[in-house]
Each structure stands twice: as C-alpha cells, then as structure tokens.
Amino acid sequence: KYQAMVRGLHYRIQIASIKQMYKGKIINRNDAFVDKEKQTGLYRYYVGLFDEFTDATKLLTEVHELGIKDAFIVPFVKSARLEKGAVLDLKDIFPDLVQYIKFYKIK
C-alpha cells in the first residue's frame, strides 16, 4: 500500500525545517519522514501519509493542538514535493489538489 500511495498524489504534514535533529516526540510516529534539502542543508520533518487532502487536515489539527503551530500540509507526486506553481499546473490531473489550493488560498 505504501508504494502505491507514493507513486501518485499524497500529502504529508511538515512539522519542522531545521539544520539539526528534531527532538519533538511527534517524530517517533511510524509515519515520520525526514528529507534533506541538498541546496540549503535543511532537514524537513514530516508526519502522516494521506491520499486525500481532507484526511491530512485532520492530522494537521492534531499537530497544531500539540503546539506545533507552524506545521502545514505539503503535497507530493511520485515522492517529489510540489511547489505552489506545480500545484496549480497539476490540479486538472489531480482534482484533489483543488481543496489544497482553496485551503491555502493559492493563486
């Protein structure tokens, strides 16, 4: 199931983007994921793996309630993080992105 999900559109919650190890307990979840940005050297920490945006918003609410107020949802396609421009370009291929676009008021 994991391989099938990461081949298409999926969402994760970014909880931190820092240069050192994240020490929060939330990173102990079995769905935690860490990605190193090659250009900046920053580590991006994510939790969750959802194929629908509405499911990701539920975990985002829980993460905010834990005090991680700057956490946000990030869409991925084929395990590649989508930037805002790509989200707009791909909304016809992946209709679920329309909810993401509305939620974050992307133009």
Buried (B, 14 or more C-beta within 10 A) or exposed (E): EEEEBBEEBBBBBBBBBEEEEBEBEBBEEEEBBEBEEEEEEBBBBBBBBBBEBEEBBEBBEBBBEEEBEEBBBBBBBEEEBBEEEBBBEBBEEBEBBEBBBEBEEEE
